[in-house]
Amino acid sequence: MKVITALSRKGGSGKTTLMRAVADAAVSNGHETLVIDADPQKALFRWHQDLGRETPGLTVKELDDPNALEAMLDEAEQSFDYAFIDTLGAGGMWADLLVEQSNFLICPMMPSETDLRMTRDTYDYYLRACEAADDASLMPPFSVVLTRMPSKPPKSMVLAAQAALEAFPVIDEMFLDRAQHGDVDREGPMHELAEKRRNDPNALMRGHARYYLDALREARTILEQIEASR
């Protein structure tokens, strides 16, 4: 089982939306997928509960006690191909535990000066953890994902993205700011919406299917590039 964890010191970076998207990408590729929501807001867990139905291939659990993480992952090992951990904050014993249990670390960053500073703090924490490790080669790779990118970003966002590319290991694929993620909030996983739109009796709705498929392909590419970081 591959464990992918989001580390971020700042809310509003699109972290939860990104984690939901890459988890759904894994599901759409035929993998049994677990999402562990350790964020105090419990946005992912509440989203899944509010759907009021099963989502084949996707299980979402909440985690309130960091000390229970290892046991939860051990229990999931034989049943799931992926585990995605959504959490808030990086630093201290909680972050150390996350790093220890993960195969890959991702840091979502909206291209802004504020997010750039916060991402630098998170990356510095990771570098210190590597220095303290007995064998740094065993540390999970760290990747920044540029999130909430509009199709036509302003100059300030372009400059912040360029600065991130110079300072951090950033994956190539950006996580665009798409209206379809709002539909996921209301209706369910992206791959289900893509299929629903594609088979809609209304020709206009069928024409919209490509936008959902584009979003799904984007998330799949991000997942592939995260895994290629090792």
URMOZI-V776315 format. One record per pair of residues at least 4 apart in sequence whose C-alpha atoms are under 8 Angstrom apart, sorted by the first residue. I is the first residue (numbers start at 1). J is the second residue. If there is no record, write none. Layout:
BEGIN
I,J ; I,J
END
This chain:
BEGIN
1,77 ; 1,78 ; 1,80 ; 1,81 ; 1,82 ; 1,83 ; 2,81 ; 2,82 ; 2,83 ; 2,102 ; 2,103 ; 2,104 ; 3,82 ; 3,83 ; 3,84 ; 3,85 ; 3,101 ; 3,102 ; 3,103 ; 3,104 ; 4,82 ; 4,83 ; 4,84 ; 4,85 ; 4,102 ; 4,103 ; 4,104 ; 4,105 ; 4,106 ; 5,84 ; 5,85 ; 5,86 ; 5,87 ; 5,98 ; 5,102 ; 5,104 ; 5,105 ; 5,106 ; 6,15 ; 6,19 ; 6,84 ; 6,85 ; 6,86 ; 6,87 ; 6,105 ; 6,106 ; 6,107 ; 6,108 ; 7,86 ; 7,87 ; 7,88 ; 7,89 ; 7,90 ; 7,95 ; 7,105 ; 7,106 ; 7,107 ; 7,108 ; 7,122 ; 8,15 ; 8,87 ; 8,88 ; 8,89 ; 8,90 ; 8,107 ; 8,108 ; 8,118 ; 8,119 ; 8,122 ; 9,88 ; 9,89 ; 9,90 ; 9,118 ; 9,119 ; 9,121 ; 9,122 ; 10,88 ; 10,89 ; 10,115 ; 10,118 ; 11,15 ; 11,88 ; 13,108 ; 13,109 ; 13,110 ; 13,115 ; 13,147 ; 13,148 ; 14,18 ; 14,108 ; 14,109 ; 14,110 ; 14,147 ; 14,148 ; 15,19 ; 15,86 ; 15,107 ; 15,108 ; 16,20 ; 16,43 ; 16,44 ; 16,86 ; 17,21 ; 17,181 ; 18,22 ; 18,108 ; 18,147 ; 18,175 ; 19,23 ; 19,84 ; 19,85 ; 19,86 ; 20,24 ; 20,44 ; 21,25 ; 21,190 ; 21,216 ; 21,219 ; 22,26 ; 22,219 ; 22,220 ; 22,222 ; 22,223 ; 23,27 ; 23,33 ; 23,34 ; 23,35 ; 23,58 ; 23,84 ; 24,28 ; 24,58 ; 24,189 ; 24,190 ; 24,191 ; 25,29 ; 25,191 ; 25,216 ; 25,217 ; 25,219 ; 25,220 ; 25,223 ; 26,30 ; 26,31 ; 26,32 ; 26,33 ; 26,82 ; 26,220 ; 26,223 ; 27,31 ; 27,32 ; 27,33 ; 27,57 ; 27,58 ; 28,191 ; 30,57 ; 31,57 ; 31,80 ; 31,81 ; 31,82 ; 32,57 ; 32,58 ; 32,79 ; 32,80 ; 32,81 ; 32,82 ; 33,57 ; 33,58 ; 33,59 ; 33,80 ; 33,81 ; 33,82 ; 33,83 ; 33,84 ; 34,58 ; 34,59 ; 34,60 ; 34,61 ; 34,76 ; 34,80 ; 34,82 ; 34,83 ; 34,84 ; 35,58 ; 35,59 ; 35,60 ; 35,61 ; 35,83 ; 35,84 ; 35,85 ; 35,86 ; 36,60 ; 36,61 ; 36,62 ; 36,63 ; 36,83 ; 36,84 ; 36,85 ; 36,86 ; 37,42 ; 37,43 ; 37,44 ; 37,45 ; 37,60 ; 37,61 ; 37,62 ; 37,63 ; 37,85 ; 37,86 ; 37,87 ; 38,42 ; 38,62 ; 38,63 ; 38,64 ; 38,85 ; 38,86 ; 38,87 ; 38,88 ; 39,43 ; 39,86 ; 39,87 ; 39,88 ; 40,64 ; 40,87 ; 40,88 ; 42,46 ; 42,62 ; 43,47 ; 44,48 ; 44,60 ; 45,49 ; 45,60 ; 45,61 ; 45,62 ; 46,50 ; 47,51 ; 47,185 ; 48,52 ; 48,60 ; 49,53 ; 51,186 ; 51,187 ; 51,188 ; 55,59 ; 55,189 ; 63,68 ; 63,69 ; 65,69 ; 66,94 ; 66,97 ; 68,72 ; 69,73 ; 70,74 ; 70,101 ; 71,75 ; 72,76 ; 73,77 ; 73,83 ; 75,79 ; 76,80 ; 77,81 ; 89,95 ; 90,94 ; 90,95 ; 90,122 ; 90,125 ; 91,95 ; 91,96 ; 91,122 ; 91,125 ; 92,96 ; 93,97 ; 94,98 ; 95,99 ; 96,100 ; 96,129 ; 97,101 ; 98,102 ; 99,105 ; 99,139 ; 99,140 ; 100,139 ; 102,140 ; 103,139 ; 103,140 ; 103,141 ; 104,140 ; 104,141 ; 104,142 ; 104,226 ; 104,227 ; 105,140 ; 105,141 ; 105,142 ; 105,143 ; 106,142 ; 106,143 ; 106,144 ; 106,145 ; 106,226 ; 107,119 ; 107,122 ; 107,142 ; 107,143 ; 107,144 ; 107,145 ; 108,144 ; 108,145 ; 108,146 ; 108,147 ; 109,115 ; 109,116 ; 109,119 ; 109,144 ; 109,145 ; 109,146 ; 109,147 ; 110,115 ; 110,116 ; 110,146 ; 110,147 ; 110,148 ; 110,149 ; 111,115 ; 111,116 ; 111,146 ; 111,147 ; 111,149 ; 111,156 ; 111,157 ; 111,158 ; 111,160 ; 111,161 ; 112,116 ; 112,156 ; 112,157 ; 112,160 ; 112,161 ; 113,117 ; 113,160 ; 114,118 ; 115,119 ; 116,120 ; 116,160 ; 116,163 ; 116,164 ; 117,121 ; 118,122 ; 119,123 ; 120,124 ; 121,125 ; 122,126 ; 123,127 ; 123,142 ; 123,168 ; 124,128 ; 125,129 ; 126,130 ; 126,142 ; 127,131 ; 128,132 ; 129,133 ; 130,135 ; 130,136 ; 130,139 ; 131,136 ; 133,139 ; 135,139 ; 140,230 ; 141,229 ; 141,230 ; 142,169 ; 142,229 ; 143,168 ; 143,169 ; 143,170 ; 143,171 ; 143,226 ; 143,229 ; 144,168 ; 144,169 ; 144,170 ; 144,171 ; 145,170 ; 145,171 ; 145,173 ; 145,174 ; 145,175 ; 146,161 ; 146,170 ; 146,171 ; 146,173 ; 146,174 ; 146,175 ; 147,174 ; 147,175 ; 147,176 ; 147,177 ; 148,175 ; 148,176 ; 148,177 ; 149,153 ; 149,174 ; 149,175 ; 149,176 ; 149,177 ; 150,176 ; 150,177 ; 150,178 ; 151,176 ; 151,177 ; 153,157 ; 153,158 ; 154,158 ; 155,159 ; 156,160 ; 157,161 ; 158,162 ; 159,163 ; 160,164 ; 161,165 ; 162,166 ; 163,167 ; 164,168 ; 164,170 ; 165,169 ; 165,170 ; 171,222 ; 171,225 ; 171,226 ; 172,225 ; 173,218 ; 173,221 ; 173,222 ; 173,225 ; 174,218 ; 174,222 ; 175,218 ; 175,219 ; 175,222 ; 178,182 ; 178,215 ; 179,183 ; 180,184 ; 180,190 ; 180,211 ; 180,212 ; 180,215 ; 181,185 ; 181,190 ; 182,186 ; 183,187 ; 183,188 ; 184,188 ; 184,189 ; 184,190 ; 184,193 ; 187,193 ; 188,192 ; 188,193 ; 189,193 ; 190,194 ; 190,212 ; 190,215 ; 190,216 ; 191,195 ; 191,212 ; 191,213 ; 191,216 ; 192,196 ; 193,197 ; 193,209 ; 193,212 ; 194,198 ; 194,209 ; 194,210 ; 194,212 ; 194,213 ; 195,199 ; 195,209 ; 196,200 ; 197,205 ; 197,206 ; 197,207 ; 197,208 ; 197,209 ; 198,205 ; 198,206 ; 198,207 ; 198,208 ; 198,209 ; 199,206 ; 200,205 ; 200,206 ; 201,205 ; 201,206 ; 202,206 ; 203,207 ; 204,208 ; 205,209 ; 208,212 ; 209,213 ; 210,214 ; 211,215 ; 212,216 ; 213,217 ; 214,218 ; 215,219 ; 216,220 ; 217,221 ; 218,222 ; 219,223 ; 220,224 ; 221,225 ; 222,226 ; 223,227 ; 224,228 ; 225,229
END
